Amino acid sequence: MAVYKDGDKWRVIYRYTNWKGEKKQTQKRGFATKKEAQAWEREIMLKQQTKLDMTFASFFEIYEQDKKKRLKENTWEYKSHIIRTKILPYFGDRKIAEIEEKDVIAWQNKLMREEKYSPTYLKTIKMPQFLCDEV
């Protein structure tokens, strides 16, 4: 990663390799100080290093801190309820790196077979995008 002066603001360019082995680059601009830019840089590095080795429940805590601020209260409560009651019981203690596509399919099939939910409701219970990106 690198921190650069960009006019009167600071920006961070972050290069990384994703879980698929693809090289990626992202940047964030508009930091008022170099210290703020470096703090963001450290936070991103920590998240990237621990992302795949943490449990789904731990990852959800990070996700919650980020998403809760950006969604309306009712939207967050709805999403949170589904994650806590339908997804965390199944995947909560498993490491993100250990969850494979077949596990997600098995979970979906279990919901369809064993739980008596309407097809419309089942469409609303989907694996959060952040996990789909990881699997």
Secondary structure as GFF3:
##gff-version 3
##sequence-region A 1 135
A	DSSP	beta_strand	2	6	.	.	.	ID=ss1
A	DSSP	beta_strand	9	17	.	.	.	ID=ss2
A	DSSP	beta_strand	23	31	.	.	.	ID=ss3
A	DSSP	alpha_helix	34	50	.	.	.	ID=ss4
A	DSSP	three_ten_helix	51	53	.	.	.	ID=ss5
A	DSSP	alpha_helix	56	70	.	.	.	ID=ss6
A	DSSP	alpha_helix	73	82	.	.	.	ID=ss7
A	DSSP	pi_helix	83	87	.	.	.	ID=ss8
A	DSSP	alpha_helix	88	91	.	.	.	ID=ss9
A	DSSP	three_ten_helix	96	98	.	.	.	ID=ss10
A	DSSP	alpha_helix	101	114	.	.	.	ID=ss11
A	DSSP	alpha_helix	119	124	.	.	.	ID=ss12
A	DSSP	alpha_helix	129	134	.	.	.	ID=ss13
###
